[in-house]
Every structure is written in structure tokens, then in C-alpha cells.
Amino acid sequence: MPFPWVPAGNRQAGGVFLSVFLLMAALLSAPAVMADPASSAAAQKTHTPFSSVSLPANTRVNGILVSEISGLAWDPHEQALHAVSDSGHLFRFRLKLEGGTLRAVVAASAVVLQHADGTLGKPADFDAEGLTLRRVPGVNTQQVELLVATEGRPRVWRVNLDGKVLESLELPPGLAEAKNYQARNTMLEAVAVHPVHGLLVAPERPLRGEDPQQGHCIHALDRHWNIEALDPHDARLKAMEVMESGHLLVLERSGSGKRLVNALRLADLDTCKVRTPCVAKTLLHIDREGGAENYEGMAYLGRGLVLLASDNGGKKGTDTVFLLVDLSEHSPHFSNK
């Protein structure tokens, strides 16, 4: 099915949308080979900016249903995609790419998120929404751990690759209290690590008492930034990633039911002013009549390749869709090296 989209520079707030319709079905029938996303993106580009793969709704790995994906994180060293779900599961996938086009997503493993003592706790403990990967110094090498943001009980957990919680991280002031959020399902939604500002977290919607006209609020431990929202009254921040340039890429969604609008937007935190929302540039805008996927997970693979994953809501017969978007030709802020 075609996707209307708007590349950088063609969309201004309140302006006119330039829609380019791209057929994707033919991309999904070619044979798949394992490839490094970085080297694939550097190859001669004969693919379209979009390619997608759907995992059937009954896909299972280690007996766990692949469903309700809400957060993604990419490990470039292991060439592995990590994912968390609303139901408290941690997945590991392998990607198959060909010339920068997504050909297959293979579920490799799955574990249940649990406390260090092996207990599962209450469902709200691991209602996972955001995910990022962090490298920490080890004895002889750097070790990998995952940071998982949850709602219901707003937390950021340090988690090892086996799904065991290592500790709960300190949150910025006011974000650890559920009463400060508008609703249970609009709590902590996104987490990232910035090379200068450290841990970044963001709620899905503004906190109680905050002005929606100020856009999305990105929190560090010692400060915060407001960045423009595509639609201040309706846009929800679903995920965020830090680019090589230090700019922040955010996934926004608005609408409901049969009309979901997804957008990828880029902001430079260093240019944000105290009382004025930071300008966010729209790089991609997906708006389909009759509905669109409920994209919630986002991972930056490097070299301008961004992977999105849909949350199927646990509905029977609803597949999980992975959409790969190549933004390298539409913004100078993505490294081509």
C-alpha cells in the first residue's frame, strides 16, 4: 500500500503537503540475504525510501507471542534488534536487508522481564513503553544493558539482556509520581541517552498543568527542553533517538481509529530557548486514508536508516509491521560515513 510522505524542506507548519506515493508490495517478494544495515546503506541505492515486513499475528519465539511491541533499540556491534512489549517481554530480532531494503525480520529469542530475585511483580511494573541501549565499562570490555521506560508506575529500569532488572534509575523531578501525569497510559513513553546531557526521558503527553502549546517536554536530570509538536492538541510523543550530530529524532503520532498520522521530526536541543518551544523539522509524514499503523517503536540503525515497529494492541489477526525508512538523502544531520 502506498504511503504519502513529505521529505525535509517540503512541509511547514500550516503549509501544503507534497505527497509522493511509493508502492512497497514488490519489495517484499525478493529473496532475502543477511546484511549489515550500515554497509547496505552505503551501497548504490536502487531501493525506495520505504520497505516493510509484517510478522504474522501468531508469531512466537521461545513460546512467547510477538505482540504489542512498544520500544526498539539497535545494537550495531551485535547486529541485533531488541524490543520490549506492553506485556513485559523482551525480544531479540535479526534483520535481513538487501541493498538497504528490509527483506525480513527474524525473531531470535524472547524472555520475560523480571525483578532481580526472579519475581514478575505486578503488571504495572513492566508495562514497557520506551527502550534504549547503553554501553557500560566492563572488566575487559564494554558491556551492554538496556534502559526500559514504563508507565502505570513511571520508572526507568536498567535491565540486562536476560531480562533481569539491575536497578531503578533516578528520574527528573516530578516524573516518578503517577499523579503528575494526565492519565495512566500517557506516562513515560520514551527514553534515550545523549552524549552530553545523559539520560533523557519524555512522557507521551504534557504533564498536568503544562501548556500543550509548549509542545513535547524532554527531561534530563538537571534541565528540560520543549520542542514543537506537530499538533499541540493531539500529537503524542512515542519514541526518540539521538543522532550522530546530537540532534534528537522523535516519533510523533496523532489521530485515532481509521486515521492515524505518524511523523518523524528532528530538533536541536542546543538551540532551544527557555520560554520558546524549540523548532522541530518534519522529515517524514505518513498520513493514509482509512488508517495507518500504530507505530510505537523506533530504532536508529545508522547512516540515515530508521526502523519503526507497530503495536498491534494484542489483537488476534493483526500483524506486527516493521517499516524501514531511509532519511539519508533528506537531512544533513545523518552520517553517511
Disulfide bonds with the S-S distance in Angstrom:
none
